[in-house]
Amino acid sequence: MRRNCLNFICFTVFVSLVFSCNTDKNENNQAEEEPTVPSLKFQIIDTLSHDVKAFTEGLEFVKNKLYESTGSPDDTTKSIIGIVSKSGILDQKVLLDKKYFGEGMTILKGKVYQLTYKDQLGFVYEYPSFKKITEFKYNSHEGWGLTNDGTYLIMSDGTPTITFINPNGFEAEKTINVKSNGYGQTNINELEYVNGFIYANVWQTNKIIKIDAKSGEIVACADLSALKSYVSNIYPKSMEMNGIAYDSISKDFYVTGKMWPKLFKLKLQ
């Protein structure tokens, strides 16, 4: 089901979204004294259905298909990787054993890479068959988001540190610390690399931050709270935003959240 009536949201967020999107500060009034992070405006292009049982942990657009990875916090959810169908239900390609909590995933050079939450373990599959090839270990205490820049796997772990991993030997090649005006940004979650920048969800918020992939500096921020309010009116159990994918042909972004009934196609300005 497409082209839902969202004119009121489009008008609000595209025309009126001019407030700052500061990252959290720990000092009393320093956030007011320091330069604010520029707001990243967005326009809703389309809406699609999304499975409310999908506890979204990763989203990626490859060869005109939208892939999603999910976690399993309870018995009603599963840790899977699948292709998002027109109905929003995932065409399942991978199902993890219940002992694992699935996290971010990315597709790079004919392989699919998937993280787990607390096992310091990742899985590698052939693409597009999704036949399991191998497993790999990583040093971060937890696995959160995963993307790639065409060379490296790029991983978040909930801290301000983003790690660039060699996809062959799985060594950590370099790291960046995500920050704004000198303050580290924690809770970096799902990731999407686009033309020298990393777009990231911030856990337990409905913000997307745009990060310089070389310096780690946050250069812009989009507050999509209006979308969260909209989906919560449809399905009250909807949780925070998580999931960013980019179509390099149309230049559109796809975003959704954990157990959201909708997935949104956006233009980020």
ZICOR-V180563 format. One record per residue. N is the residue number from 1. SS is DSSP state (helix for helix, strand for strand, loop for the rest). PHI is phi in radians with two decimals (999 if undefined). PSI is psi in radians with two decimals (* if undefined). Layout:
N;SS;PHI;PSI
N;SS;PHI;PSI
This chain:
1;loop;999;2.19
2;loop;-2.25;2.96
3;loop;1.00;0.89
4;loop;-1.21;2.82
5;loop;-1.39;1.67
6;loop;-2.16;0.47
7;helix;-1.03;-0.65
8;helix;-1.16;-0.63
9;helix;-1.22;-0.79
10;helix;-0.96;-0.81
11;helix;-1.12;-0.77
12;helix;-1.12;-0.88
13;helix;-1.43;-0.51
14;helix;-1.49;-0.61
15;helix;-1.67;-0.65
16;loop;-1.85;-0.04
17;loop;-1.39;1.51
18;loop;-2.18;-0.01
19;loop;-1.30;2.83
20;loop;-1.32;2.80
21;loop;-2.22;1.06
22;loop;-1.13;2.55
23;loop;-1.37;2.88
24;loop;-1.18;2.50
25;loop;-2.09;2.61
26;loop;-1.77;-0.26
27;loop;-1.59;2.85
28;loop;-0.98;-1.20
29;loop;-2.12;0.31
30;helix;-1.18;-0.49
31;helix;-1.10;-0.54
32;helix;-1.36;-0.46
33;helix;-1.53;-0.44
34;loop;-1.60;2.79
35;loop;-1.04;2.43
36;loop;-1.48;2.72
37;loop;-1.32;2.27
38;loop;-1.02;2.48
39;strand;-1.32;2.40
40;loop;-1.73;1.86
41;loop;-1.35;2.71
42;strand;-2.51;2.74
43;strand;-2.25;2.30
44;strand;-1.38;2.14
45;strand;-1.66;-0.67
46;strand;-2.83;2.84
47;strand;-2.22;2.56
48;strand;-2.29;2.84
49;strand;-1.32;2.65
50;loop;-2.50;2.52
51;loop;-1.31;2.14
52;loop;-1.26;-0.14
53;loop;-1.58;-0.06
54;loop;-1.52;1.92
55;strand;-1.52;1.46
56;strand;-1.09;2.26
57;strand;-2.17;-0.36
58;strand;-2.68;2.63
59;strand;-2.57;2.34
60;strand;-2.65;2.43
61;strand;-1.89;2.03
62;strand;-2.42;2.24
63;loop;0.87;0.87
64;loop;1.14;0.36
65;strand;-2.24;2.53
66;strand;-1.82;2.07
67;strand;-1.81;2.50
68;strand;-2.35;2.43
69;strand;-2.02;2.55
70;strand;-2.28;2.82
71;strand;-1.88;3.14
72;loop;-2.43;1.37
73;loop;-1.30;-0.27
74;loop;-2.63;-3.07
75;loop;-1.29;-0.22
76;loop;-1.55;-0.12
77;loop;-2.09;2.85
78;loop;-2.35;2.63
79;loop;-1.60;1.77
80;strand;-2.36;2.89
81;strand;-2.10;2.34
82;strand;-2.71;3.02
83;strand;-1.70;2.26
84;strand;-1.27;2.06
85;loop;-1.44;3.02
86;loop;-1.08;-0.49
87;loop;-1.42;-0.13
88;loop;1.63;-0.25
89;loop;-1.36;2.45
90;strand;-1.38;2.26
91;strand;-1.39;1.71
92;strand;-1.14;2.26
93;strand;-2.00;-0.51
94;strand;-2.39;2.36
95;strand;-2.23;2.07
96;loop;-1.43;2.64
97;loop;-0.98;2.52
98;loop;-1.06;-0.31
99;loop;-1.27;-0.25
100;loop;-1.84;2.53
101;loop;-1.87;1.94
102;strand;-1.21;2.50
103;strand;-2.21;-2.47
104;strand;-1.15;2.77
105;strand;-2.51;2.76
106;strand;-2.68;2.75
107;strand;-2.03;2.16
108;strand;-2.51;2.12
109;loop;0.86;0.93
110;loop;1.36;0.25
111;strand;-2.38;2.61
112;strand;-1.90;2.27
113;strand;-2.02;2.36
114;strand;-2.33;2.39
115;strand;-1.70;2.75
116;strand;-2.00;2.85
117;loop;-1.28;-1.08
118;loop;-2.12;0.18
119;loop;-1.71;-0.01
120;loop;0.89;0.70
121;strand;-2.37;2.42
122;strand;-2.20;2.83
123;strand;-2.16;2.58
124;strand;-2.16;2.32
125;strand;-2.23;2.70
126;strand;-1.22;2.56
127;loop;-2.09;2.27
128;loop;-1.75;0.22
129;loop;-1.33;-0.44
130;loop;1.11;0.43
131;loop;-1.30;2.28
132;strand;-1.17;2.32
133;strand;-1.79;-0.91
134;strand;-2.82;-3.13
135;strand;-2.16;2.82
136;strand;-2.55;2.70
137;strand;-1.85;2.65
138;loop;-2.33;2.75
139;loop;-1.45;-0.40
140;loop;-1.06;2.55
141;loop;-1.10;-0.62
142;loop;-2.35;2.75
143;loop;-1.91;2.27
144;loop;-2.11;-1.64
145;loop;-1.69;2.77
146;strand;-2.58;2.34
147;strand;-2.57;-2.98
148;strand;-2.64;2.75
149;loop;-1.91;0.31
150;loop;1.62;-0.28
151;loop;-2.16;-0.91
152;strand;-1.91;2.66
153;strand;-1.33;2.42
154;strand;-2.10;2.10
155;strand;-2.19;2.45
156;strand;-1.93;2.75
157;loop;-2.41;0.29
158;loop;1.63;-0.24
159;loop;-1.68;3.11
160;loop;-1.22;-0.14
161;strand;-1.52;2.26
162;strand;-1.95;2.30
163;strand;-1.96;2.34
164;strand;-1.72;2.09
165;strand;-2.00;2.34
166;strand;-1.19;2.15
167;loop;-1.31;-0.09
168;loop;-1.61;-1.06
169;loop;-1.69;-0.11
170;loop;1.15;0.45
171;loop;-1.39;2.57
172;strand;-1.34;1.98
173;strand;-1.50;-0.61
174;strand;-2.88;2.91
175;strand;-2.39;2.75
176;strand;-2.25;2.65
177;strand;-1.86;2.12
178;loop;-1.36;2.26
179;strand;-2.67;2.84
180;strand;-2.46;2.09
181;loop;0.94;0.62
182;loop;1.58;-0.14
183;strand;-1.71;2.28
184;strand;-1.22;2.52
185;loop;-1.86;2.01
186;loop;-1.56;3.13
187;loop;1.07;0.57
188;strand;-1.21;2.15
189;strand;-2.04;-2.09
190;strand;-1.09;2.48
191;strand;-2.17;2.67
192;strand;-2.58;2.12
193;strand;-1.58;2.25
194;strand;-2.49;1.91
195;loop;0.88;0.91
196;loop;1.54;0.02
197;strand;-2.22;2.65
198;strand;-1.97;2.12
199;strand;-1.63;2.31
200;strand;-2.41;2.45
201;strand;-1.36;2.56
202;strand;-1.84;2.06
203;loop;-0.95;2.42
204;loop;1.19;0.28
205;loop;-2.26;3.12
206;loop;-2.08;0.70
207;strand;-1.87;2.57
208;strand;-2.05;2.18
209;strand;-1.84;2.56
210;strand;-1.86;2.08
211;strand;-1.99;2.32
212;strand;-1.18;2.08
213;loop;-1.21;-0.26
214;loop;-1.60;-0.81
215;loop;-1.66;-0.41
216;loop;1.48;-0.04
217;strand;-1.26;2.37
218;strand;-1.39;2.08
219;strand;-1.81;-0.26
220;strand;-2.87;2.85
221;strand;-2.62;2.35
222;strand;-1.95;2.24
223;strand;-1.76;1.95
224;loop;-1.84;0.57
225;helix;-1.04;-0.54
226;helix;-1.09;-0.62
227;helix;-1.20;-0.70
228;helix;-1.08;-0.74
229;helix;-1.07;-0.71
230;helix;-1.10;-0.85
231;helix;-1.23;-0.54
232;helix;-1.18;-0.52
233;helix;-1.19;-0.49
234;helix;-1.48;-0.78
235;loop;-2.39;1.73
236;loop;-1.05;-0.36
237;loop;-1.44;0.00
238;loop;-1.00;2.37
239;loop;-1.83;-2.76
240;loop;-1.27;2.82
241;strand;-1.07;2.42
242;strand;-2.88;2.09
243;strand;2.29;1.96
244;strand;-2.35;2.20
245;strand;-2.30;2.67
246;strand;-2.26;2.26
247;strand;-1.67;1.87
248;loop;-1.22;-0.29
249;loop;-1.43;-0.94
250;loop;-1.47;-0.25
251;loop;1.18;0.42
252;strand;-1.72;2.66
253;strand;-1.86;2.58
254;strand;-2.01;2.28
255;strand;-2.35;2.61
256;strand;-2.69;-2.91
257;strand;-2.59;3.06
258;loop;-1.17;2.06
259;loop;1.10;0.59
260;loop;-1.45;2.52
261;loop;-1.45;-0.12
262;strand;-2.34;2.67
263;strand;-2.17;2.35
264;strand;-1.96;2.40
265;strand;-1.75;2.16
266;strand;-2.22;2.71
267;strand;-1.83;2.13
268;strand;-1.68;2.22
269;loop;-1.47;*
